[in-house]
Amino acid sequence: MLKTQVLSRSDDEIRARVEVTDALKQPLGLVHGGVFATLADQLTSTATDKAISSQTSFLRPITDGHVNATARRRHSGRTTAVWEVDITDDEGRLCALVRITLATWTAAGTRS
């Protein structure tokens, strides 16, 4: 589990960040792509139940500072919700884009 610091939260947007440590880096010294996907999943799953699909586009590496994320709800339907997450570095440069589709039903089959 990442040590995520939530900076702000509303029904349709969540902002958070994670401090870059050596434990989050791959052998080349870049923050591992799995950190981006995990952070996006943490943010979006706090608002909805289960991930159906997740797609991450990696645009540039992060090597120090913080991994910053802003998750925005783009669709909220009867059975699914779609979130888009911007991953940025401390300079505000876009480093990854994540789109996650989530189921909005609980295991018991009732709406959450």
C-alpha positions as CSV (number, residue, x, y, z in Angstrom):
1,M,0.0,0.0,0.0
2,L,1.3,3.4,-0.9
3,K,1.6,6.2,1.7
4,T,-0.9,8.4,-0.1
5,Q,-1.6,12.0,1.1
6,V,-5.1,13.1,0.1
7,L,-4.9,16.8,-0.7
8,S,-8.6,17.4,-1.5
9,R,-11.8,15.5,-2.2
10,S,-15.2,16.1,-3.7
11,D,-17.8,13.8,-5.3
12,D,-16.2,14.2,-8.7
13,E,-12.6,14.9,-8.0
14,I,-9.8,13.6,-5.7
15,R,-6.3,15.0,-5.5
16,A,-3.5,13.2,-3.8
17,R,0.3,12.7,-3.8
18,V,2.9,10.2,-2.8
19,E,6.5,11.0,-1.9
20,V,9.1,9.4,-4.2
21,T,11.4,7.1,-2.3
22,D,13.9,4.5,-3.5
23,A,11.4,1.8,-2.7
24,L,9.1,3.2,-5.4
25,K,11.8,3.2,-8.1
26,Q,12.7,0.6,-10.7
27,P,16.4,-0.2,-11.4
28,L,16.9,2.8,-13.7
29,G,15.9,5.2,-10.9
30,L,12.5,6.0,-12.4
31,V,9.3,5.7,-10.4
32,H,7.8,2.3,-11.3
33,G,4.8,2.5,-13.6
34,G,2.9,0.3,-11.1
35,V,3.0,3.2,-8.6
36,F,1.0,5.4,-11.1
37,A,-1.6,2.6,-11.6
38,T,-1.8,1.9,-7.9
39,L,-2.3,5.5,-7.0
40,A,-5.0,5.9,-9.6
41,D,-6.7,2.8,-8.4
42,Q,-6.6,3.9,-4.8
43,L,-8.2,7.3,-5.6
44,T,-11.0,6.0,-7.8
45,S,-11.8,3.0,-5.7
46,T,-12.5,5.1,-2.7
47,A,-15.5,6.5,-4.5
48,T,-16.7,3.4,-6.3
49,D,-16.7,-0.4,-5.8
50,K,-14.7,-2.5,-8.2
51,A,-12.3,-1.9,-11.1
52,I,-13.5,-3.4,-14.4
53,S,-10.7,-2.0,-16.5
54,S,-7.7,0.2,-16.2
55,Q,-5.5,1.7,-18.9
56,T,-2.3,3.7,-18.3
57,S,-0.4,5.8,-20.8
58,F,3.1,6.6,-19.7
59,L,4.3,10.0,-21.0
60,R,7.4,10.9,-19.0
61,P,9.3,9.5,-16.0
62,I,9.4,10.8,-12.4
63,T,12.6,10.4,-10.5
64,D,12.2,12.5,-7.3
65,G,9.8,14.8,-5.4
66,H,6.2,13.6,-5.4
67,V,3.9,11.6,-7.7
68,N,0.8,13.9,-7.8
69,A,-2.6,12.6,-9.0
70,T,-5.9,14.2,-9.8
71,A,-8.8,11.8,-10.4
72,R,-11.9,13.2,-12.1
73,R,-15.2,11.4,-12.5
74,R,-16.1,11.5,-16.2
75,H,-19.2,9.4,-16.1
76,S,-21.5,8.1,-13.4
77,G,-24.1,5.6,-14.7
78,R,-26.4,3.1,-13.3
79,T,-23.8,0.2,-13.2
80,T,-20.5,1.9,-14.0
81,A,-18.4,4.9,-13.4
82,V,-15.5,6.2,-15.5
83,W,-12.6,8.1,-13.9
84,E,-9.7,9.8,-15.6
85,V,-6.5,10.4,-13.6
86,D,-3.7,12.8,-14.4
87,I,-0.4,11.9,-12.9
88,T,2.1,14.8,-12.7
89,D,5.4,15.6,-11.2
90,D,6.1,18.5,-8.8
91,E,6.6,20.9,-11.8
92,G,3.1,20.1,-13.0
93,R,4.2,18.2,-16.1
94,L,1.9,15.4,-17.2
95,C,3.7,12.1,-16.7
96,A,0.8,9.6,-17.2
97,L,-2.8,9.4,-18.0
98,V,-5.0,6.7,-16.5
99,R,-8.6,5.8,-17.3
100,I,-10.4,3.4,-15.0
101,T,-13.9,2.0,-15.4
102,L,-15.5,0.8,-12.2
103,A,-18.6,-1.2,-11.3
104,T,-21.0,0.7,-9.0
105,W,-22.8,-2.4,-7.6
106,T,-21.9,-4.1,-4.3
107,A,-21.3,-7.9,-4.0
108,A,-24.8,-8.3,-2.8
109,G,-26.2,-6.9,-6.0
110,T,-27.5,-3.7,-4.5
111,R,-26.5,-0.2,-5.7
112,S,-23.7,1.3,-3.6
